[in-house]
């Protein structure tokens, strides 16, 4: 699967090694050490996946990371102050036939390459955003329960 990187000095795009597996509706999060975590999404058949990859820009290569505990696509990823990554919500199911939005969440620990469960959200959602606040809490905003049904709900 084609991947490109944009150089900070030149602004030009350059080819990088292809992902080991294709991802759609995944997240990409730059970790504190500069690596990039690709988490979940759908595979080439439209099936939600738990597969994760790490890109090391210094070595210019991909490696497999620990898989999510739950396959999900359309989730949000938030880099936490301690360097861990919170993955929240998303959906599981088969392509255009989603089973429904998820309330579950999990945390990736880069130092140990492990995922641990986190407290679930109050409202299940997919295609939402989540941002870390200065006080350490995470604000989750919007998303949908199903196509065409945007949520006004927020939570911390």
N, C-alpha and C positions, 0 to 999 in steps of 0.2 A: 504494500500500500504506500503510495507516494507521500513523502514528507519533505518539507522544506523549512529552512531556518533563515531568518533575516538578520544580517550582520549589523551590529550597533554602530560601527564606524562608517561603513560604506552605504548602508541602507539597502544593499543588494540582497536578493534571495539566493540561497545556495542549496543544492541537493544534499540531503542527508540519507543515511541508510533507511530502507523501507522498514515499516513496522513488521514484526513477526506475524501479526494477525491484524486484519482490518477491524476498525471500530467506527461506529456511527452513533451519534447522541451520547458520546462519552464525555469525560472531563479531562482537562490537561492542567496540571498544577505544578508551578515551579517550586521546588523544595528549597529550603534555606541553603543547602550545599550546592545549588545550581542544577541538580538533576531535575528531570521533568517526569511526573507520575501521570500516566494515562490510565484511567480507571473505568471499567465497565463499558456501557454502551450496548449497541447491538452488533452482531456479527454480520457477515455478508448475506446471510439468509434472513436477517431481520429478527433474530432471536436474541433476547437480552442475555448478556454474558457477565461473568464474574472475573474475566481475564483482566490482568493489569500488566503494564509494561513500564520500565524505567528507561529514560534516555539520558545518557551521560554525555554532555556536550564536549567535555574535555577529551574523552576517548572516542567520541563520535560513533557510539554504538548503543544498541538496545539490549536490555536484558529482561527476562521475565521477572516480575515482582509477585509477591504473594497474591493469591486471588481474593476478591471480595468474599465475605461470608454469604452474601445473597446476590444473585445475578440482578442487575438493574441497568436501565437506560434512562436518559433524561433526568438524571440526578444533579445535585449541586455539590461542588467541592469547595471547601474553605480551608485555607492555610491558617493554622492556629499559631499563636505567638511562640509556643514551645517547639514548633517545627512539625508537629503532627498534622494530619489532614483529616478533616471531618467530611464524610460523604453522607448526604441526607436525601431521603425520598427517592424519587424516580418511579419507574414502573417495571414490572416484569411481565413476561408474556411473549407472544409470537407476533412480531412485526405489526401489521395493521390490526391485529386482534389482541390488544393489550388486556391483561387480566385486571389491571387497575393500579392506581397510584399506591405508593408505599409510604408508610409513616416511619419506617425503621431508619436507623442511622448507624454508622460504624466509623471507627477512627483507625487511620493507617499510621503506624509508628515506623518511620524510615530507619531508625537506628537498629531495629530488630526485624524489619521486613515482616511485620505482623499486623493483622487487623483485629480489633476488638469491638464488641458491640457497644453502642452508645444509647443513651435514653432516646426513645422514639419521640417524634414530633406529635403534637396534639392533633394536627390535621394532616392526613396523608396528602401528598402532592407530587407533581412531576413538572418539569420544565420551569422550575422556580429559581430564584437566586438566594444566596446566603452570603453574608459578609461578617467578618470578625470585627467586633467593636473593641475600642481601646481597653475597656474593663474586662475583656476576656469572654464576654457573652457573644453569641452568634445570632444575628438578626436574619430570619427567614422571611422572604417576601414573595407573595403572589404564587404563580404556578397555575396548574389546572387539576381538576379531578378527572376530567375527560375532555376530549377534543371539543372546543367551542364553549367551554365552561370555565372562564378565568376566575381565579380566587382573589378576593380582596383581603383575605385573612393574612395576618402577620403573626409572628411569635418570636420570643427570645428563648 
